[in-house]
Amino acid sequence: MKNFFLAPIKGYQYISKMLPASCRYYPSCSEYAKWQFEFNAAHKAFTASSLRILRCNQLFKGGIDYPLVDFKPPKPTALLKLNAFCGKIDIIYWLVPKSMAPNNTHYYVLKDFDAINRTT
């Protein structure tokens, strides 16, 4: 289901490489939408992406606006049960907590651009 929403975004990103950059935000609106659909439910991602696109105009200042996603990290004991950690792990995204409250579930998504260089 996720690929259903990501395919048009990737198509738009492919075409927009040939056009001059016009987004007022970082990450761009299409990248923001892509990250939203990768981490959130479709209805939440669609709402957040639509609101972001509506803000991308001359009436708003623009700037840095990372996607905010809901994530509940697993307990440390759950990680011990997994045998998947038997080697190198490539990190593509970093989840940075919005606040330091103990029961925080809101995280900012940051992309690790060095991961692209390590895979090639």
VMD Tcl script that builds the backbone (N, CA, C; Angstrom):
set m [mol new atoms 360]
animate dup $m
set s [atomselect $m all]
$s set {name element resname resid chain x y z} {
  {N N MET 1 A 0.819 -1.192 0.000}
  {CA C MET 1 A 0.000 0.000 0.000}
  {C C MET 1 A 0.866 1.260 0.000}
  {N N LYS 2 A 1.992 1.175 0.706}
  {CA C LYS 2 A 2.894 2.315 0.779}
  {C C LYS 2 A 3.419 2.686 -0.610}
  {N N ASN 3 A 3.722 1.683 -1.413}
  {CA C ASN 3 A 4.245 1.937 -2.761}
  {C C ASN 3 A 3.228 2.628 -3.660}
  {N N PHE 4 A 1.941 2.440 -3.390}
  {CA C PHE 4 A 0.895 3.100 -4.152}
  {C C PHE 4 A 1.019 4.617 -4.033}
  {N N PHE 5 A 1.372 5.101 -2.844}
  {CA C PHE 5 A 1.520 6.532 -2.619}
  {C C PHE 5 A 2.919 7.032 -2.990}
  {N N LEU 6 A 3.920 6.189 -2.849}
  {CA C LEU 6 A 5.293 6.615 -3.117}
  {C C LEU 6 A 5.615 6.686 -4.610}
  {N N ALA 7 A 4.954 5.888 -5.431}
  {CA C ALA 7 A 5.249 5.867 -6.874}
  {C C ALA 7 A 5.018 7.221 -7.543}
  {N N PRO 8 A 3.889 7.911 -7.332}
  {CA C PRO 8 A 3.735 9.228 -7.967}
  {C C PRO 8 A 4.726 10.259 -7.447}
  {N N ILE 9 A 5.090 10.150 -6.180}
  {CA C ILE 9 A 6.058 11.095 -5.608}
  {C C ILE 9 A 7.419 10.899 -6.264}
  {N N LYS 10 A 7.840 9.644 -6.422}
  {CA C LYS 10 A 9.122 9.363 -7.065}
  {C C LYS 10 A 9.115 9.789 -8.525}
  {N N GLY 11 A 7.966 9.615 -9.195}
  {CA C GLY 11 A 7.842 10.080 -10.577}
  {C C GLY 11 A 7.972 11.589 -10.673}
  {N N TYR 12 A 7.319 12.302 -9.754}
  {CA C TYR 12 A 7.426 13.760 -9.731}
  {C C TYR 12 A 8.867 14.196 -9.449}
  {N N GLN 13 A 9.540 13.518 -8.521}
  {CA C GLN 13 A 10.926 13.872 -8.207}
  {C C GLN 13 A 11.832 13.651 -9.408}
  {N N TYR 14 A 11.575 12.619 -10.184}
  {CA C TYR 14 A 12.383 12.364 -11.379}
  {C C TYR 14 A 12.207 13.497 -12.393}
  {N N ILE 15 A 10.962 13.920 -12.609}
  {CA C ILE 15 A 10.687 14.995 -13.563}
  {C C ILE 15 A 11.191 16.342 -13.049}
  {N N SER 16 A 11.042 16.575 -11.750}
  {CA C SER 16 A 11.412 17.890 -11.200}
  {C C SER 16 A 12.922 18.124 -11.183}
  {N N LYS 17 A 13.727 17.091 -11.379}
  {CA C LYS 17 A 15.181 17.287 -11.460}
  {C C LYS 17 A 15.559 18.121 -12.671}
  {N N MET 18 A 14.695 18.114 -13.683}
  {CA C MET 18 A 14.968 18.878 -14.903}
  {C C MET 18 A 14.477 20.322 -14.809}
  {N N LEU 19 A 13.770 20.655 -13.751}
  {CA C LEU 19 A 13.220 21.995 -13.567}
  {C C LEU 19 A 13.998 22.732 -12.487}
  {N N PRO 20 A 13.959 24.073 -12.479}
  {CA C PRO 20 A 14.639 24.811 -11.410}
  {C C PRO 20 A 13.933 24.587 -10.068}
  {N N ALA 21 A 14.712 24.600 -9.009}
  {CA C ALA 21 A 14.157 24.385 -7.669}
  {C C ALA 21 A 13.253 25.550 -7.292}
  {N N SER 22 A 12.075 25.248 -6.750}
  {CA C SER 22 A 11.148 26.311 -6.391}
  {C C SER 22 A 10.525 26.131 -5.012}
  {N N CYS 23 A 10.924 25.122 -4.280}
  {CA C CYS 23 A 10.350 24.890 -2.955}
  {C C CYS 23 A 10.977 25.844 -1.952}
  {N N ARG 24 A 10.172 26.375 -1.063}
  {CA C ARG 24 A 10.623 27.337 -0.060}
  {C C ARG 24 A 11.117 26.654 1.219}
  {N N TYR 25 A 10.997 25.353 1.295}
  {CA C TYR 25 A 11.334 24.623 2.513}
  {C C TYR 25 A 12.465 23.630 2.267}
  {N N TYR 26 A 13.094 23.222 3.366}
  {CA C TYR 26 A 14.024 22.104 3.350}
  {C C TYR 26 A 13.528 21.118 4.390}
  {N N PRO 27 A 13.387 19.869 4.095}
  {CA C PRO 27 A 13.491 19.225 2.795}
  {C C PRO 27 A 12.364 19.681 1.880}
  {N N SER 28 A 12.543 19.442 0.588}
  {CA C SER 28 A 11.541 19.883 -0.382}
  {C C SER 28 A 10.198 19.220 -0.075}
  {N N CYS 29 A 9.146 19.783 -0.614}
  {CA C CYS 29 A 7.801 19.268 -0.338}
  {C C CYS 29 A 7.641 17.817 -0.778}
  {N N SER 30 A 8.243 17.454 -1.902}
  {CA C SER 30 A 8.119 16.068 -2.359}
  {C C SER 30 A 8.909 15.117 -1.458}
  {N N GLU 31 A 10.071 15.550 -0.996}
  {CA C GLU 31 A 10.855 14.717 -0.076}
  {C C GLU 31 A 10.142 14.593 1.270}
  {N N TYR 32 A 9.543 15.685 1.724}
  {CA C TYR 32 A 8.752 15.692 2.952}
  {C C TYR 32 A 7.607 14.680 2.847}
  {N N ALA 33 A 6.888 14.712 1.729}
  {CA C ALA 33 A 5.776 13.779 1.528}
  {C C ALA 33 A 6.278 12.338 1.487}
  {N N LYS 34 A 7.405 12.122 0.843}
  {CA C LYS 34 A 7.979 10.772 0.759}
  {C C LYS 34 A 8.310 10.243 2.150}
  {N N TRP 35 A 8.940 11.075 2.970}
  {CA C TRP 35 A 9.277 10.650 4.332}
  {C C TRP 35 A 8.017 10.415 5.152}
  {N N GLN 36 A 6.998 11.245 4.973}
  {CA C GLN 36 A 5.747 11.067 5.704}
  {C C GLN 36 A 5.113 9.718 5.369}
  {N N PHE 37 A 5.062 9.379 4.079}
  {CA C PHE 37 A 4.436 8.109 3.692}
  {C C PHE 37 A 5.275 6.908 4.093}
  {N N GLU 38 A 6.572 7.083 4.267}
  {CA C GLU 38 A 7.403 5.963 4.715}
  {C C GLU 38 A 7.227 5.679 6.203}
  {N N PHE 39 A 6.898 6.696 6.998}
  {CA C PHE 39 A 6.868 6.524 8.449}
  {C C PHE 39 A 5.485 6.600 9.075}
  {N N ASN 40 A 4.513 7.247 8.447}
  {CA C ASN 40 A 3.191 7.420 9.036}
  {C C ASN 40 A 2.138 6.625 8.283}
  {N N ALA 41 A 0.971 6.528 8.891}
  {CA C ALA 41 A -0.180 5.939 8.209}
  {C C ALA 41 A -0.567 6.840 7.042}
  {N N ALA 42 A -1.233 6.267 6.058}
  {CA C ALA 42 A -1.528 6.997 4.823}
  {C C ALA 42 A -2.374 8.238 5.070}
  {N N HIS 43 A -3.379 8.148 5.947}
  {CA C HIS 43 A -4.229 9.316 6.180}
  {C C HIS 43 A -3.482 10.446 6.881}
  {N N LYS 44 A -2.598 10.114 7.816}
  {CA C LYS 44 A -1.798 11.144 8.491}
  {C C LYS 44 A -0.779 11.750 7.528}
  {N N ALA 45 A -0.147 10.906 6.726}
  {CA C ALA 45 A 0.853 11.387 5.777}
  {C C ALA 45 A 0.219 12.276 4.720}
  {N N PHE 46 A -0.965 11.894 4.225}
  {CA C PHE 46 A -1.649 12.690 3.216}
  {C C PHE 46 A -2.028 14.061 3.774}
  {N N THR 47 A -2.530 14.090 5.008}
  {CA C THR 47 A -2.907 15.359 5.637}
  {C C THR 47 A -1.693 16.251 5.845}
  {N N ALA 48 A -0.616 15.702 6.410}
  {CA C ALA 48 A 0.589 16.498 6.664}
  {C C ALA 48 A 1.213 16.996 5.370}
  {N N SER 49 A 1.257 16.155 4.356}
  {CA C SER 49 A 1.839 16.545 3.067}
  {C C SER 49 A 1.003 17.618 2.384}
  {N N SER 50 A -0.316 17.486 2.452}
  {CA C SER 50 A -1.196 18.490 1.841}
  {C C SER 50 A -1.046 19.842 2.517}
  {N N LEU 51 A -0.986 19.843 3.845}
  {CA C LEU 51 A -0.801 21.103 4.565}
  {C C LEU 51 A 0.548 21.739 4.247}
  {N N ARG 52 A 1.562 20.914 4.095}
  {CA C ARG 52 A 2.887 21.433 3.746}
  {C C ARG 52 A 2.873 22.060 2.357}
  {N N ILE 53 A 2.241 21.424 1.386}
  {CA C ILE 53 A 2.171 21.964 0.026}
  {C C ILE 53 A 1.379 23.268 0.008}
  {N N LEU 54 A 0.329 23.351 0.820}
  {CA C LEU 54 A -0.435 24.593 0.896}
  {C C LEU 54 A 0.377 25.733 1.517}
  {N N ARG 55 A 1.325 25.409 2.396}
  {CA C ARG 55 A 2.181 26.439 3.004}
  {C C ARG 55 A 3.331 26.861 2.102}
  {N N CYS 56 A 3.593 26.136 1.056}
  {CA C CYS 56 A 4.747 26.413 0.191}
  {C C CYS 56 A 4.379 27.483 -0.839}
  {N N ASN 57 A 4.297 28.723 -0.381}
  {CA C ASN 57 A 3.993 29.846 -1.261}
  {C C ASN 57 A 4.602 31.125 -0.682}
  {N N GLN 58 A 4.364 32.241 -1.315}
  {CA C GLN 58 A 4.992 33.502 -0.928}
  {C C GLN 58 A 4.440 34.062 0.381}
  {N N LEU 59 A 3.314 33.582 0.863}
  {CA C LEU 59 A 2.729 34.093 2.098}
  {C C LEU 59 A 3.426 33.549 3.344}
  {N N PHE 60 A 4.202 32.496 3.186}
  {CA C PHE 60 A 4.899 31.886 4.308}
  {C C PHE 60 A 6.401 32.035 4.117}
  {N N LYS 61 A 7.103 32.125 5.219}
  {CA C LYS 61 A 8.544 32.394 5.194}
  {C C LYS 61 A 9.367 31.240 4.614}
  {N N GLY 62 A 8.951 30.018 4.885}
  {CA C GLY 62 A 9.732 28.866 4.443}
  {C C GLY 62 A 10.789 28.524 5.478}
  {N N GLY 63 A 11.803 27.780 5.086}
  {CA C GLY 63 A 12.886 27.414 5.992}
  {C C GLY 63 A 12.967 25.913 6.199}
  {N N ILE 64 A 13.526 25.519 7.331}
  {CA C ILE 64 A 13.708 24.105 7.648}
  {C C ILE 64 A 12.456 23.600 8.357}
  {N N ASP 65 A 11.883 22.537 7.842}
  {CA C ASP 65 A 10.658 21.959 8.397}
  {C C ASP 65 A 10.721 20.445 8.224}
  {N N TYR 66 A 11.289 19.774 9.218}
  {CA C TYR 66 A 11.403 18.315 9.148}
  {C C TYR 66 A 10.068 17.661 9.470}
  {N N PRO 67 A 9.776 16.515 8.874}
  {CA C PRO 67 A 8.526 15.823 9.175}
  {C C PRO 67 A 8.499 15.338 10.620}
  {N N LEU 68 A 7.343 15.414 11.216}
  {CA C LEU 68 A 7.132 14.924 12.574}
  {C C LEU 68 A 6.314 13.648 12.482}
  {N N VAL 69 A 6.841 12.564 13.035}
  {CA C VAL 69 A 6.169 11.270 12.943}
  {C C VAL 69 A 5.946 10.705 14.342}
  {N N ASP 70 A 4.980 9.807 14.435}
  {CA C ASP 70 A 4.718 9.087 15.674}
  {C C ASP 70 A 5.489 7.778 15.643}
  {N N PHE 71 A 6.233 7.524 16.703}
  {CA C PHE 71 A 7.037 6.300 16.767}
  {C C PHE 71 A 7.181 5.913 18.224}
  {N N LYS 72 A 6.959 4.663 18.519}
  {CA C LYS 72 A 7.163 4.165 19.865}
  {C C LYS 72 A 8.349 3.212 19.819}
  {N N PRO 73 A 9.487 3.625 20.371}
  {CA C PRO 73 A 10.671 2.762 20.280}
  {C C PRO 73 A 10.471 1.462 21.049}
  {N N PRO 74 A 11.078 0.388 20.557}
  {CA C PRO 74 A 10.951 -0.886 21.273}
  {C C PRO 74 A 11.734 -0.842 22.580}
  {N N LYS 75 A 11.317 -1.674 23.496}
  {CA C LYS 75 A 12.031 -1.776 24.773}
  {C C LYS 75 A 13.388 -2.423 24.526}
  {N N PRO 76 A 14.393 -2.070 25.321}
  {CA C PRO 76 A 15.728 -2.667 25.114}
  {C C PRO 76 A 15.735 -4.183 25.197}
  {N N THR 77 A 14.858 -4.775 25.988}
  {CA C THR 77 A 14.833 -6.234 26.085}
  {C C THR 77 A 14.308 -6.867 24.799}
  {N N ALA 78 A 13.468 -6.144 24.049}
  {CA C ALA 78 A 12.959 -6.677 22.784}
  {C C ALA 78 A 14.073 -6.773 21.749}
  {N N LEU 79 A 15.050 -5.885 21.835}
  {CA C LEU 79 A 16.168 -5.921 20.891}
  {C C LEU 79 A 17.063 -7.133 21.114}
  {N N LEU 80 A 17.129 -7.624 22.349}
  {CA C LEU 80 A 17.948 -8.802 22.626}
  {C C LEU 80 A 17.364 -10.060 22.009}
  {N N LYS 81 A 16.047 -10.087 21.818}
  {CA C LYS 81 A 15.393 -11.266 21.246}
  {C C LYS 81 A 15.645 -11.388 19.747}
  {N N LEU 82 A 15.975 -10.293 19.112}
  {CA C LEU 82 A 16.218 -10.323 17.667}
  {C C LEU 82 A 17.629 -10.806 17.383}
  {N N ASN 83 A 17.764 -11.692 16.455}
  {CA C ASN 83 A 19.083 -12.153 16.042}
  {C C ASN 83 A 19.531 -11.441 14.779}
  {N N ALA 84 A 18.861 -10.353 14.424}
  {CA C ALA 84 A 19.168 -9.635 13.191}
  {C C ALA 84 A 20.411 -8.767 13.320}
  {N N PHE 85 A 20.867 -8.530 14.525}
  {CA C PHE 85 A 22.015 -7.652 14.725}
  {C C PHE 85 A 23.319 -8.424 14.683}
  {N N CYS 86 A 23.537 -9.139 13.617}
  {CA C CYS 86 A 24.745 -9.942 13.483}
  {C C CYS 86 A 25.608 -9.403 12.361}
  {N N GLY 87 A 25.796 -8.124 12.330}
  {CA C GLY 87 A 26.602 -7.548 11.272}
  {C C GLY 87 A 26.412 -6.051 11.188}
  {N N LYS 88 A 26.767 -5.514 10.055}
  {CA C LYS 88 A 26.701 -4.080 9.829}
  {C C LYS 88 A 25.264 -3.645 9.538}
  {N N ILE 89 A 24.854 -2.522 10.112}
  {CA C ILE 89 A 23.527 -1.971 9.886}
  {C C ILE 89 A 23.689 -0.635 9.182}
  {N N ASP 90 A 23.066 -0.479 8.029}
  {CA C ASP 90 A 23.089 0.788 7.320}
  {C C ASP 90 A 21.957 1.668 7.832}
  {N N ILE 91 A 22.310 2.847 8.297}
  {CA C ILE 91 A 21.325 3.789 8.817}
  {C C ILE 91 A 20.983 4.773 7.705}
  {N N ILE 92 A 19.710 4.857 7.353}
  {CA C ILE 92 A 19.256 5.777 6.312}
  {C C ILE 92 A 18.603 6.995 6.944}
  {N N TYR 93 A 17.819 6.795 8.003}
  {CA C TYR 93 A 17.125 7.886 8.674}
  {C C TYR 93 A 17.477 7.900 10.153}
  {N N TRP 94 A 17.520 9.091 10.711}
  {CA C TRP 94 A 17.686 9.276 12.142}
  {C C TRP 94 A 16.373 9.803 12.686}
  {N N LEU 95 A 15.923 9.273 13.802}
  {CA C LEU 95 A 14.731 9.768 14.474}
  {C C LEU 95 A 15.182 10.549 15.700}
  {N N VAL 96 A 14.904 11.845 15.705}
  {CA C VAL 96 A 15.318 12.735 16.786}
  {C C VAL 96 A 14.080 13.094 17.602}
  {N N PRO 97 A 14.093 12.851 18.919}
  {CA C PRO 97 A 12.899 13.133 19.717}
  {C C PRO 97 A 12.565 14.622 19.744}
  {N N LYS 98 A 11.265 14.912 19.714}
  {CA C LYS 98 A 10.806 16.296 19.756}
  {C C LYS 98 A 11.027 16.885 21.137}
  {N N SER 99 A 10.807 16.095 22.177}
  {CA C SER 99 A 11.057 16.546 23.544}
  {C C SER 99 A 11.702 15.406 24.318}
  {N N MET 100 A 12.238 15.733 25.450}
  {CA C MET 100 A 12.930 14.726 26.255}
  {C C MET 100 A 12.024 14.104 27.314}
  {N N ALA 101 A 10.714 14.257 27.175}
  {CA C ALA 101 A 9.774 13.648 28.116}
  {C C ALA 101 A 9.898 12.124 28.040}
  {N N PRO 102 A 9.725 11.437 29.160}
  {CA C PRO 102 A 9.908 9.977 29.153}
  {C C PRO 102 A 8.928 9.225 28.258}
  {N N ASN 103 A 7.716 9.719 28.084}
  {CA C ASN 103 A 6.737 9.013 27.259}
  {C C ASN 103 A 6.516 9.720 25.928}
  {N N ASN 104 A 7.533 10.314 25.385}
  {CA C ASN 104 A 7.455 11.022 24.110}
  {C C ASN 104 A 7.323 10.032 22.958}
  {N N THR 105 A 6.392 10.287 22.043}
  {CA C THR 105 A 6.236 9.440 20.857}
  {C C THR 105 A 6.387 10.242 19.570}
  {N N HIS 106 A 6.715 11.526 19.660}
  {CA C HIS 106 A 6.862 12.378 18.481}
  {C C HIS 106 A 8.345 12.561 18.167}
  {N N TYR 107 A 8.709 12.243 16.918}
  {CA C TYR 107 A 10.097 12.301 16.490}
  {C C TYR 107 A 10.201 13.059 15.171}
  {N N TYR 108 A 11.311 13.774 15.003}
  {CA C TYR 108 A 11.634 14.387 13.723}
  {C C TYR 108 A 12.428 13.384 12.903}
  {N N VAL 109 A 12.199 13.362 11.595}
  {CA C VAL 109 A 12.912 12.457 10.693}
  {C C VAL 109 A 14.017 13.240 10.002}
  {N N LEU 110 A 15.252 12.758 10.130}
  {CA C LEU 110 A 16.401 13.360 9.457}
  {C C LEU 110 A 17.054 12.292 8.600}
  {N N LYS 111 A 17.399 12.651 7.392}
  {CA C LYS 111 A 18.002 11.682 6.479}
  {C C LYS 111 A 19.516 11.723 6.619}
  {N N ASP 112 A 20.138 10.558 6.653}
  {CA C ASP 112 A 21.589 10.453 6.720}
  {C C ASP 112 A 22.111 10.389 5.293}
  {N N PHE 113 A 22.579 11.524 4.778}
  {CA C PHE 113 A 23.025 11.576 3.388}
  {C C PHE 113 A 24.353 10.867 3.179}
  {N N ASP 114 A 25.094 10.590 4.243}
  {CA C ASP 114 A 26.317 9.812 4.107}
  {C C ASP 114 A 26.016 8.350 3.793}
  {N N ALA 115 A 24.808 7.893 4.114}
  {CA C ALA 115 A 24.443 6.507 3.814}
  {C C ALA 115 A 24.423 6.260 2.314}
  {N N ILE 116 A 24.091 7.285 1.553}
  {CA C ILE 116 A 24.068 7.157 0.087}
  {C C ILE 116 A 25.484 6.898 -0.426}
  {N N ASN 117 A 26.464 7.600 0.141}
  {CA C ASN 117 A 27.856 7.435 -0.279}
  {C C ASN 117 A 28.444 6.096 0.158}
  {N N ARG 118 A 27.997 5.579 1.294}
  {CA C ARG 118 A 28.542 4.318 1.795}
  {C C ARG 118 A 28.054 3.121 0.985}
  {N N THR 119 A 26.872 3.218 0.378}
  {CA C THR 119 A 26.334 2.069 -0.342}
  {C C THR 119 A 26.926 1.937 -1.735}
  {N N THR 120 A 27.533 2.997 -2.252}
  {CA C THR 120 A 28.115 2.910 -3.596}
  {C C THR 120 A 29.582 2.589 -3.556}
}
mol reanalyze $m
mol bondsrecalc $m
mol representation Tube
mol addrep $m
